Amino acid sequence: MSALTDPQNQNKLTLTGFLPPPGSFEREPGVTAIRVEHHMALVSVRFSEDTTQNRLRLLQVLAEARVPVNQVKLLPEGLCFVISENHASMCRSLLSQEKGEVSVLENMALINTIAGAMRDLSGVIAQICEALLGARIPNRQVGDAYDAVLCLVPSDDAPRAVAALREQFQLSDEALS
C-alpha cells in the first residue's frame, strides 16, 4: 500500500487497486481501486427557521472564508457536509455566529471506492454498504460521483474498511503509484 501526502491540506491519502491499461483513457468497468482521505470532519447544521436562506448564508460564509466543502447534503432541517479537519476550528468559529445548531464530528476518513463505468453497474453502493456493515464499521455518510462511491467512516476503522472492500470486490494489495 502506498501513501501520499497532500501538501495543501496535509491529508494522508492511501491508494490501492489497479491503474487502467496503458493506452486506455477509460477505466475498466467494475470496482478497481480504493482511496482513503484521512483527517476529515462531518459538519451538521440544524436551523429552527427559514432553512433555505440560512443554508445559502452559511455556504456563502464558508466560501468567503475559503473553506472547501464536500458531499453537501440538504436536509429538511438544515444541511451537512464534509471538510478537512484542518478547517474544523475555523468552521466552528464561523458557524457559531450563524442561526443554527452546529456539530462537528472529527477524526473521520473518506473512503473512495473507484468504479469505472459505474452507470452500467448495478448494486455497487449496496455491496459497499454491505461490506462495511458486515465489518461493523459505521458509515456516517454516502455519496457518489461519476466513477466513485464515497463513504465517511471513523478514521480508526479505515484500515478495516479497506480490507472489507478489498475482499468484497476481490482487489489485490497492489498499490497505485
C-alpha positions in Angstrom: 0.0 0.0 0.0 1.4 3.4 -0.8 0.7 6.6 1.0 0.9 10.1 -0.5 0.7 13.5 1.3 -1.4 16.3 0.0 0.8 19.3 0.6 -2.0 21.8 0.6 -4.0 20.4 3.5 -1.8 17.7 4.9 -4.3 14.9 4.4 -2.8 11.5 4.1 -4.0 9.7 1.0 -3.9 5.9 0.8 -4.4 4.3 -2.5 -4.9 0.7 -3.5 -6.1 -1.1 -6.7 -5.2 -1.1 -10.4 -4.4 1.6 -13.0 -6.2 1.5 -16.3 -4.3 -0.5 -19.0 -1.6 1.5 -20.9 -3.1 3.4 -23.8 -6.6 3.3 -22.3 -8.4 6.5 -21.4 -11.2 4.8 -19.5 -11.1 2.6 -16.5 -12.3 -1.0 -16.8 -15.9 -1.5 -15.7 -16.2 -2.6 -12.1 -14.5 -1.6 -8.8 -10.8 -1.1 -9.5 -9.4 0.9 -6.6 -9.9 2.3 -3.1 -8.6 5.7 -2.0 -8.7 6.9 1.6 -8.6 10.5 2.7 -7.8 10.8 6.4 -8.3 13.8 8.7 -11.8 14.7 7.6 -14.7 16.0 9.6 -18.5 15.8 9.2 -20.3 19.1 9.9 -24.0 19.1 10.6 -26.1 22.3 10.9 -29.7 22.5 12.1 -31.9 25.6 11.7 -35.0 26.4 13.6 -36.5 28.6 10.9 -36.0 29.8 7.3 -33.9 26.9 6.3 -33.4 27.9 2.6 -32.0 31.3 3.4 -29.9 30.1 6.3 -28.3 27.3 4.1 -27.4 29.8 1.5 -26.0 32.3 4.0 -23.9 29.5 5.7 -22.5 28.3 2.4 -21.6 31.9 1.5 -19.8 32.4 4.8 -17.7 29.3 4.2 -17.0 30.3 0.6 -15.8 33.8 1.7 -13.5 32.1 4.2 -12.3 29.8 1.5 -13.3 26.6 3.4 -13.7 23.8 0.8 -16.8 21.7 1.4 -17.5 18.2 0.0 -20.5 15.9 0.0 -23.1 18.6 0.8 -26.4 17.1 1.8 -29.5 19.2 2.1 -31.7 18.0 5.0 -35.2 19.1 5.8 -34.0 21.0 8.9 -30.5 22.1 7.6 -27.5 20.6 5.9 -24.4 18.6 6.4 -21.1 18.4 4.6 -17.5 17.1 4.8 -14.5 19.3 5.4 -10.8 18.7 6.1 -10.1 18.6 9.8 -7.6 21.4 9.5 -10.6 23.7 8.7 -12.7 22.4 11.7 -11.9 25.0 14.3 -12.3 27.9 11.7 -15.6 26.3 10.6 -16.9 26.1 14.2 -16.0 29.7 14.8 -17.6 31.0 11.6 -20.7 29.0 12.1 -21.2 29.9 15.7 -22.2 33.3 14.5 -24.9 31.9 12.3 -28.5 31.0 13.2 -28.1 27.3 13.7 -27.1 24.4 15.9 -23.6 23.2 14.7 -22.0 19.8 15.4 -18.6 18.8 14.1 -17.6 15.1 14.1 -13.8 14.9 13.6 -11.3 12.0 13.2 -13.1 10.7 10.1 -11.9 9.2 6.8 -13.4 9.4 3.4 -13.3 6.1 1.6 -13.5 6.5 -2.2 -14.3 3.2 -4.0 -13.4 3.8 -7.6 -15.6 2.0 -10.1 -15.2 2.7 -13.8 -18.4 2.7 -16.0 -20.4 2.8 -12.8 -23.6 3.8 -14.7 -23.5 0.3 -16.2 -23.1 -1.4 -12.9 -25.9 -2.4 -10.6 -25.7 -2.8 -6.8 -22.3 -1.3 -6.2 -23.4 1.0 -3.4 -25.4 -1.8 -1.8 -22.2 -4.1 -2.0 -20.1 -1.3 -0.4 -22.6 -0.7 2.4 -23.0 -4.5 2.9 -19.2 -4.9 3.3 -18.9 -2.1 5.8 -21.9 -3.3 7.7 -20.5 -6.9 7.8 -17.3 -5.5 9.2 -19.3 -3.5 11.8 -18.0 -0.2 10.5 -20.3 2.8 11.0 -20.9 4.6 7.7 -21.7 8.2 8.6 -22.4 9.4 5.0 -22.6 8.0 1.5 -22.2 9.9 -1.8 -21.5 9.1 -5.4 -19.7 10.6 -8.3 -19.3 9.7 -11.9 -16.7 7.0 -11.1 -16.7 6.6 -7.3 -18.8 5.9 -4.2 -17.7 7.9 -1.1 -18.3 6.7 2.4 -17.4 8.6 5.6 -16.2 6.3 8.4 -14.2 6.8 11.6 -10.5 7.1 10.8 -9.7 4.3 13.3 -11.9 2.0 11.2 -10.4 3.0 7.8 -7.9 0.0 7.5 -10.7 -2.5 8.3 -13.0 -0.7 5.8 -10.3 -1.0 3.1 -9.8 -4.7 3.9 -13.6 -5.4 3.8 -13.9 -3.6 0.5 -10.9 -5.4 -1.0 -12.4 -8.7 0.0 -15.9 -7.7 -1.3 -14.6 -6.7 -4.7 -11.6 -9.1 -4.8 -9.0 -6.4 -5.2 -5.3 -7.2 -4.8 -3.0 -5.5 -2.4 -1.1 -3.9 -5.3 -0.9 -0.1 -4.8 -1.4 2.6 -7.3 1.6 4.8 -7.9 
